[in-house]
């Protein structure tokens, strides 16, 4: 089954865009890392999301709104805290995914990090 796009835009029109689409925290020893992203509604309609799923307990996502009018944008912050998964070391590929009221994906942010082993 093909994934659905929330608030489908007319063919060729932009949808909800996240910039950057991927966040790479590089090699992490300890401490919280954060990155700002911009979520832009490129559709002609109101777009909203009701929940955000994080693929790792070590991630958090903070944004001040859950709805964007046509053309509106909002800044959000993705945070990675390796202390929330203290026994893990190695390469991580994680996601932040927002879903609308119909459980369609509104946007996804890919997050990567390489966690060094603790001494």
Short mmCIF file of the C-alpha atoms (twelve columns), coordinates in Angstrom:
data_MODEL
# 
_entry.id   MODEL 
# 
loop_
_atom_site.group_PDB 
_atom_site.id 
_atom_site.type_symbol 
_atom_site.label_atom_id 
_atom_site.label_alt_id 
_atom_site.label_comp_id 
_atom_site.label_asym_id 
_atom_site.label_seq_id 
_atom_site.Cartn_x 
_atom_site.Cartn_y 
_atom_site.Cartn_z 
_atom_site.pdbx_PDB_model_num 
ATOM 1   C CA . UNK A 1   0.000  0.000  0.000  1 
ATOM 2   C CA . UNK A 2   1.346  3.405  -0.964 1 
ATOM 3   C CA . UNK A 3   1.755  5.960  1.890  1 
ATOM 4   C CA . UNK A 4   -0.774 8.774  1.930  1 
ATOM 5   C CA . UNK A 5   0.119  12.437 2.012  1 
ATOM 6   C CA . UNK A 6   -1.814 14.713 4.341  1 
ATOM 7   C CA . UNK A 7   -3.800 17.572 2.809  1 
ATOM 8   C CA . UNK A 8   -2.962 16.485 -0.704 1 
ATOM 9   C CA . UNK A 9   -1.866 19.333 -2.913 1 
ATOM 10  C CA . UNK A 10  -2.829 19.538 -6.577 1 
ATOM 11  C CA . UNK A 11  -0.472 17.631 -8.873 1 
ATOM 12  C CA . UNK A 12  2.841  19.466 -9.122 1 
ATOM 13  C CA . UNK A 13  2.118  21.693 -6.112 1 
ATOM 14  C CA . UNK A 14  4.424  21.463 -3.107 1 
ATOM 15  C CA . UNK A 15  3.231  19.665 0.015  1 
ATOM 16  C CA . UNK A 16  4.412  20.069 3.603  1 
ATOM 17  C CA . UNK A 17  8.173  20.535 3.441  1 
ATOM 18  C CA . UNK A 18  10.705 20.190 6.250  1 
ATOM 19  C CA . UNK A 19  14.081 21.864 5.892  1 
ATOM 20  C CA . UNK A 20  16.447 20.281 6.391  1 
ATOM 21  C CA . UNK A 21  14.783 16.933 5.678  1 
ATOM 22  C CA . UNK A 22  17.539 15.104 7.551  1 
ATOM 23  C CA . UNK A 23  19.560 15.918 10.662 1 
ATOM 24  C CA . UNK A 24  22.982 14.341 11.212 1 
ATOM 25  C CA . UNK A 25  24.345 14.836 14.728 1 
ATOM 26  C CA . UNK A 26  27.624 13.189 13.756 1 
ATOM 27  C CA . UNK A 27  29.709 11.447 16.414 1 
ATOM 28  C CA . UNK A 28  28.345 11.944 19.916 1 
ATOM 29  C CA . UNK A 29  30.124 11.157 23.183 1 
ATOM 30  C CA . UNK A 30  27.668 12.690 25.627 1 
ATOM 31  C CA . UNK A 31  25.425 15.689 26.063 1 
ATOM 32  C CA . UNK A 32  22.251 16.829 24.346 1 
ATOM 33  C CA . UNK A 33  22.490 17.821 20.692 1 
ATOM 34  C CA . UNK A 34  19.849 19.915 18.986 1 
ATOM 35  C CA . UNK A 35  19.021 21.148 15.500 1 
ATOM 36  C CA . UNK A 36  16.428 23.585 14.242 1 
ATOM 37  C CA . UNK A 37  14.124 22.618 11.383 1 
ATOM 38  C CA . UNK A 38  11.525 24.615 9.473  1 
ATOM 39  C CA . UNK A 39  8.166  23.055 8.629  1 
ATOM 40  C CA . UNK A 40  6.432  24.811 5.709  1 
ATOM 41  C CA . UNK A 41  2.907  24.240 4.439  1 
ATOM 42  C CA . UNK A 42  3.216  24.399 0.653  1 
ATOM 43  C CA . UNK A 43  -0.405 23.339 0.119  1 
ATOM 44  C CA . UNK A 44  -3.341 25.684 -0.498 1 
ATOM 45  C CA . UNK A 45  -5.091 24.217 2.575  1 
ATOM 46  C CA . UNK A 46  -4.797 24.223 6.336  1 
ATOM 47  C CA . UNK A 47  -2.587 21.333 7.483  1 
ATOM 48  C CA . UNK A 48  -2.608 19.974 11.012 1 
ATOM 49  C CA . UNK A 49  -1.190 17.000 12.869 1 
ATOM 50  C CA . UNK A 50  -2.488 15.344 15.989 1 
ATOM 51  C CA . UNK A 51  0.521  13.292 17.053 1 
ATOM 52  C CA . UNK A 52  4.242  12.993 16.564 1 
ATOM 53  C CA . UNK A 53  5.987  9.631  16.815 1 
ATOM 54  C CA . UNK A 54  9.660  9.362  17.728 1 
ATOM 55  C CA . UNK A 55  11.484 6.169  16.778 1 
ATOM 56  C CA . UNK A 56  13.827 6.402  19.779 1 
ATOM 57  C CA . UNK A 57  13.393 7.450  23.412 1 
ATOM 58  C CA . UNK A 58  16.589 9.439  22.928 1 
ATOM 59  C CA . UNK A 59  14.763 11.895 20.607 1 
ATOM 60  C CA . UNK A 60  12.429 14.772 21.306 1 
ATOM 61  C CA . UNK A 61  10.718 17.243 18.969 1 
ATOM 62  C CA . UNK A 62  9.431  20.633 20.038 1 
ATOM 63  C CA . UNK A 63  7.304  22.909 17.888 1 
ATOM 64  C CA . UNK A 64  4.884  25.583 19.088 1 
ATOM 65  C CA . UNK A 65  2.019  24.645 16.776 1 
ATOM 66  C CA . UNK A 66  0.226  21.620 15.389 1 
ATOM 67  C CA . UNK A 67  -1.377 23.462 12.477 1 
ATOM 68  C CA . UNK A 68  -0.168 25.564 9.579  1 
ATOM 69  C CA . UNK A 69  -2.250 27.743 7.287  1 
ATOM 70  C CA . UNK A 70  -1.469 27.686 3.561  1 
ATOM 71  C CA . UNK A 71  2.035  29.063 3.015  1 
ATOM 72  C CA . UNK A 72  2.766  29.337 6.748  1 
ATOM 73  C CA . UNK A 73  5.934  27.990 8.344  1 
ATOM 74  C CA . UNK A 74  7.006  27.148 11.885 1 
ATOM 75  C CA . UNK A 75  10.369 26.467 13.489 1 
ATOM 76  C CA . UNK A 76  10.874 23.254 15.431 1 
ATOM 77  C CA . UNK A 77  13.765 21.728 17.371 1 
ATOM 78  C CA . UNK A 78  14.927 18.119 17.182 1 
ATOM 79  C CA . UNK A 79  16.911 17.056 20.271 1 
ATOM 80  C CA . UNK A 80  19.037 13.962 20.705 1 
ATOM 81  C CA . UNK A 81  20.083 12.859 24.192 1 
ATOM 82  C CA . UNK A 82  22.187 9.665  24.239 1 
ATOM 83  C CA . UNK A 83  21.846 9.500  28.059 1 
ATOM 84  C CA . UNK A 84  18.255 8.297  27.531 1 
ATOM 85  C CA . UNK A 85  19.699 5.086  26.002 1 
ATOM 86  C CA . UNK A 86  22.818 4.687  28.164 1 
ATOM 87  C CA . UNK A 87  23.663 1.116  27.112 1 
ATOM 88  C CA . UNK A 88  23.647 1.830  23.376 1 
ATOM 89  C CA . UNK A 89  26.655 2.622  21.226 1 
ATOM 90  C CA . UNK A 90  26.956 2.579  17.465 1 
ATOM 91  C CA . UNK A 91  25.156 4.046  14.501 1 
ATOM 92  C CA . UNK A 92  21.562 5.227  14.904 1 
ATOM 93  C CA . UNK A 93  19.029 5.965  12.159 1 
ATOM 94  C CA . UNK A 94  15.895 7.500  13.704 1 
ATOM 95  C CA . UNK A 95  12.772 9.353  12.605 1 
ATOM 96  C CA . UNK A 96  10.395 12.057 13.778 1 
ATOM 97  C CA . UNK A 97  7.031  11.551 12.054 1 
ATOM 98  C CA . UNK A 98  3.902  13.695 12.336 1 
ATOM 99  C CA . UNK A 99  0.459  12.207 11.593 1 
ATOM 100 C CA . UNK A 100 -2.847 13.912 10.874 1 
ATOM 101 C CA . UNK A 101 -6.302 12.985 12.204 1 
ATOM 102 C CA . UNK A 102 -6.619 10.250 9.548  1 
ATOM 103 C CA . UNK A 103 -3.207 8.780  10.502 1 
ATOM 104 C CA . UNK A 104 -1.667 9.946  7.227  1 
ATOM 105 C CA . UNK A 105 1.930  11.116 7.396  1 
ATOM 106 C CA . UNK A 106 2.218  14.914 7.351  1 
ATOM 107 C CA . UNK A 107 6.017  15.049 7.502  1 
ATOM 108 C CA . UNK A 108 9.043  12.971 8.479  1 
ATOM 109 C CA . UNK A 109 12.478 14.065 9.635  1 
ATOM 110 C CA . UNK A 110 15.329 11.576 9.385  1 
ATOM 111 C CA . UNK A 111 17.884 11.763 12.208 1 
ATOM 112 C CA . UNK A 112 21.271 10.027 12.383 1 
ATOM 113 C CA . UNK A 113 24.028 9.880  14.987 1 
ATOM 114 C CA . UNK A 114 27.037 7.766  15.834 1 
ATOM 115 C CA . UNK A 115 27.202 7.155  19.579 1 
ATOM 116 C CA . UNK A 116 30.623 6.340  20.983 1 
ATOM 117 C CA . UNK A 117 30.851 3.674  23.678 1 
ATOM 118 C CA . UNK A 118 31.065 4.984  27.220 1 
ATOM 119 C CA . UNK A 119 34.285 4.270  29.103 1 
# 
